[in-house]
């Protein structure tokens, strides 16, 4: 049952990624996450048009910006 749910989520994430990619201007990167609310142990699924290094760099930058806003 859980495997079916994961397959549904993966399939929908791929559809979301195609849609986002088609809506954004060429050269614009994106990352979309899906996870279960209120469950720190849940699997995190993502869809992206970015390579791993760029994705990690932009996520670190986003986290740092969020932390800096909290500190101010």
C-alpha atoms as one frame of an Amber mdcrd trajectory, in Angstrom:
protein
   0.000   0.000   0.000   2.784   2.439   0.949   4.645   1.573  -2.256   1.549
   2.476  -4.297   1.352   5.832  -2.529   5.044   6.502  -3.242   4.561   5.628
  -6.913   1.596   7.991  -7.147   3.613  10.786  -5.553   6.600  10.181  -7.856
   4.350  10.205 -10.913   2.665  13.432  -9.832   5.994  15.047  -8.985   7.180
  14.320 -12.523   4.028  15.965 -13.890   4.535  18.969 -11.612   8.154  19.277
 -12.763   7.147  19.247 -16.435   4.532  21.896 -15.756   6.890  24.148 -13.774
   9.634  23.745 -16.375   7.204  24.766 -19.101   5.989  27.837 -17.210   9.355
  29.301 -16.234  11.647  31.174 -18.611  14.477  29.182 -20.178  17.522  29.071
 -17.922  15.502  29.231 -14.695  16.135  26.411 -12.245  13.644  24.950  -9.813
  13.306  22.379  -7.044   9.950  21.072  -5.801   9.723  19.017  -2.609   7.005
  16.690  -1.367   6.919  15.304   2.158   4.434  14.296   4.806   3.472  17.120
   7.171   4.320  16.725  10.858   6.504  13.679  10.251  10.244  14.323  10.503
  10.884  10.705   9.503   8.891  10.862   6.261  10.541  10.330   2.909  11.356
  13.539   1.083  10.766  13.405  -2.643  11.862  16.089  -5.044  11.727  17.041
  -8.672  14.184  19.437 -10.253  15.746  20.539 -13.491  19.017  21.337 -11.708
  22.128  19.242 -11.282  22.890  18.073  -7.755  25.681  20.586  -7.082  23.560
  23.572  -8.124  20.581  22.277  -6.172  22.629  21.849  -2.988  24.170  25.300
  -3.378  20.822  27.031  -3.837  19.230  25.127  -0.944  22.101  26.145   1.361
  21.695  29.754   0.235  17.956  29.625   0.880  18.434  28.145   4.362  21.044
  30.785   5.229  18.726  33.584   4.076  15.898  32.168   6.185  18.139  31.905
   9.235  19.386  35.471   8.752  15.803  36.767   8.632  15.061  34.972  11.910
  18.105  36.580  13.534  17.004  40.118  12.604
